[in-house]
C-alpha cells in the first residue's frame, strides 16, 4: 500500500511563491496608482509599464504557487 504524504519541501516552495505573489498583488496596483495620479510627469510611462508587469507577474505567481501546493499534496510518488 502506497503512503501518499505531503512533500514538505515542495509545499514550502509553493508557500514562498504565494508570499511573493501577495507582495506583488499590493505593489503592482500601488505603482499603477502613482502613475495615474500624475500623468504629466516624466515617470508616467515607466511606472505604468512596471506596474502592469508586476501585476501580471503576481497573477502568474499566484496560479503557479497554488499549482505547486496542490502537486505537493496530491501527486503520487
TORKOL-4160 file (C-alpha; in steps of 0.2 Angstrom, whole numbers, padded with zeros to 4 digits, m for minus):
77
<pt num="1" X="0000" Y="0000" Z="0000"/>
<pt num="2" X="0007" Y="0017" Z="m0005"/>
<pt num="3" X="0008" Y="0030" Z="0008"/>
<pt num="4" X="0003" Y="0047" Z="0000"/>
<pt num="5" X="0010" Y="0061" Z="0011"/>
<pt num="6" X="0013" Y="0079" Z="0008"/>
<pt num="7" X="0030" Y="0083" Z="0002"/>
<pt num="8" X="0035" Y="0097" Z="0014"/>
<pt num="9" X="0049" Y="0104" Z="0003"/>
<pt num="10" X="0038" Y="0107" Z="m0012"/>
<pt num="11" X="0024" Y="0113" Z="0000"/>
<pt num="12" X="0036" Y="0127" Z="0007"/>
<pt num="13" X="0042" Y="0131" Z="m0010"/>
<pt num="14" X="0023" Y="0134" Z="m0015"/>
<pt num="15" X="0020" Y="0144" Z="0001"/>
<pt num="16" X="0035" Y="0155" Z="m0003"/>
<pt num="17" X="0029" Y="0158" Z="m0021"/>
<pt num="18" X="0012" Y="0163" Z="m0014"/>
<pt num="19" X="0021" Y="0175" Z="m0002"/>
<pt num="20" X="0030" Y="0184" Z="m0016"/>
<pt num="21" X="0013" Y="0184" Z="m0026"/>
<pt num="22" X="0005" Y="0193" Z="m0011"/>
<pt num="23" X="0018" Y="0206" Z="m0010"/>
<pt num="24" X="0016" Y="0209" Z="m0029"/>
<pt num="25" X="m0003" Y="0210" Z="m0028"/>
<pt num="26" X="0000" Y="0225" Z="m0017"/>
<pt num="27" X="0015" Y="0233" Z="m0025"/>
<pt num="28" X="0008" Y="0232" Z="m0043"/>
<pt num="29" X="m0008" Y="0242" Z="m0040"/>
<pt num="30" X="0001" Y="0255" Z="m0029"/>
<pt num="31" X="0013" Y="0258" Z="m0043"/>
<pt num="32" X="m0001" Y="0260" Z="m0055"/>
<pt num="33" X="m0010" Y="0272" Z="m0044"/>
<pt num="34" X="0006" Y="0283" Z="m0043"/>
<pt num="35" X="0007" Y="0283" Z="m0062"/>
<pt num="36" X="m0011" Y="0288" Z="m0064"/>
<pt num="37" X="m0010" Y="0301" Z="m0051"/>
<pt num="38" X="0002" Y="0311" Z="m0061"/>
<pt num="39" X="0000" Y="0308" Z="m0080"/>
<pt num="40" X="0011" Y="0324" Z="m0085"/>
<pt num="41" X="0026" Y="0318" Z="m0075"/>
<pt num="42" X="0041" Y="0311" Z="m0084"/>
<pt num="43" X="0040" Y="0294" Z="m0075"/>
<pt num="44" X="0022" Y="0291" Z="m0081"/>
<pt num="45" X="0026" Y="0278" Z="m0094"/>
<pt num="46" X="0040" Y="0269" Z="m0084"/>
<pt num="47" X="0029" Y="0267" Z="m0069"/>
<pt num="48" X="0014" Y="0262" Z="m0079"/>
<pt num="49" X="0024" Y="0248" Z="m0088"/>
<pt num="50" X="0032" Y="0242" Z="m0072"/>
<pt num="51" X="0015" Y="0242" Z="m0063"/>
<pt num="52" X="0007" Y="0232" Z="m0076"/>
<pt num="53" X="0022" Y="0220" Z="m0077"/>
<pt num="54" X="0022" Y="0217" Z="m0058"/>
<pt num="55" X="0003" Y="0215" Z="m0058"/>
<pt num="56" X="0004" Y="0202" Z="m0072"/>
<pt num="57" X="0018" Y="0193" Z="m0063"/>
<pt num="58" X="0008" Y="0192" Z="m0047"/>
<pt num="59" X="m0007" Y="0183" Z="m0055"/>
<pt num="60" X="0005" Y="0171" Z="m0064"/>
<pt num="61" X="0014" Y="0168" Z="m0047"/>
<pt num="62" X="m0002" Y="0165" Z="m0038"/>
<pt num="63" X="m0008" Y="0152" Z="m0050"/>
<pt num="64" X="0010" Y="0144" Z="m0050"/>
<pt num="65" X="0010" Y="0144" Z="m0031"/>
<pt num="66" X="m0007" Y="0136" Z="m0030"/>
<pt num="67" X="m0002" Y="0123" Z="m0043"/>
<pt num="68" X="0014" Y="0119" Z="m0033"/>
<pt num="69" X="0005" Y="0117" Z="m0017"/>
<pt num="70" X="m0008" Y="0105" Z="m0025"/>
<pt num="71" X="0005" Y="0095" Z="m0033"/>
<pt num="72" X="0014" Y="0093" Z="m0016"/>
<pt num="73" X="m0002" Y="0086" Z="m0008"/>
<pt num="74" X="m0010" Y="0076" Z="m0021"/>
<pt num="75" X="0004" Y="0069" Z="m0033"/>
<pt num="76" X="0008" Y="0051" Z="m0031"/>
<pt num="77" X="0026" Y="0045" Z="m0029"/>
